[in-house]
């Protein structure tokens, strides 16, 4: 995904909270929701669902 500046947004596949690695961003998000109770691993915000966590990461951190 490109941002307005032309920079490519990062694609996380390693959990910043526990270091576990995943083959896709989707698998990482599933892990974060299950293991870390939908808490943003970048800023610590607590979200109510997987969908909210995905939106939060995209809007606040440029991660898709």
C-alpha positions as CSV (number, residue, x, y, z in Angstrom):
1,X,0.0,0.0,0.0
2,X,1.3,3.4,-0.9
3,X,0.8,6.5,1.2
4,X,0.4,10.0,-0.2
5,X,4.1,10.6,0.2
6,X,4.8,7.7,-2.1
7,X,6.3,5.7,0.8
8,X,5.2,2.1,1.1
9,X,3.4,1.3,4.4
10,X,5.1,-1.4,6.4
11,X,3.7,-5.0,6.4
12,X,4.2,-6.4,9.9
13,X,4.6,-10.2,10.3
14,X,6.4,-10.3,13.6
15,X,4.5,-9.6,16.8
16,X,6.1,-6.6,18.6
17,X,4.6,-7.8,21.8
18,X,6.1,-11.3,22.0
19,X,8.3,-11.6,19.0
20,X,6.4,-14.5,17.4
21,X,6.7,-14.5,13.6
22,X,3.9,-15.2,11.1
23,X,3.7,-15.7,7.4
24,X,1.1,-13.0,6.8
25,X,-0.2,-9.8,8.4
26,X,-3.7,-11.4,8.7
27,X,-2.2,-14.3,10.8
28,X,-0.4,-11.7,13.0
29,X,-3.7,-9.9,13.6
30,X,-5.4,-13.1,14.5
31,X,-2.6,-13.8,17.0
32,X,-2.8,-10.4,18.6
33,X,-6.5,-10.6,19.0
34,X,-6.3,-14.0,20.6
35,X,-3.1,-13.7,22.6
36,X,-3.0,-10.0,23.4
37,X,-6.8,-9.3,23.7
38,X,-6.9,-6.9,20.6
39,X,-4.3,-4.6,22.0
40,X,-2.3,-2.5,19.5
41,X,1.2,-3.8,19.7
42,X,2.5,-0.4,18.4
43,X,0.8,2.1,20.8
44,X,-1.0,-0.1,23.4
45,X,-4.5,1.0,22.5
46,X,-7.2,-1.6,23.4
47,X,-9.7,-2.3,20.7
48,X,-13.0,-4.2,20.8
49,X,-12.5,-6.5,17.8
50,X,-10.2,-7.7,15.1
51,X,-11.9,-5.3,12.6
52,X,-11.3,-2.3,14.9
53,X,-7.7,-3.4,15.4
54,X,-7.2,-3.6,11.6
55,X,-8.8,-0.1,11.1
56,X,-6.7,1.3,13.9
57,X,-3.5,0.0,12.5
58,X,-4.3,1.4,9.0
59,X,-5.5,4.8,10.2
60,X,-3.1,5.5,13.1
61,X,0.1,3.7,12.0
62,X,-0.2,3.3,8.2
63,X,0.0,-0.5,8.5
64,X,-2.2,-2.6,6.2
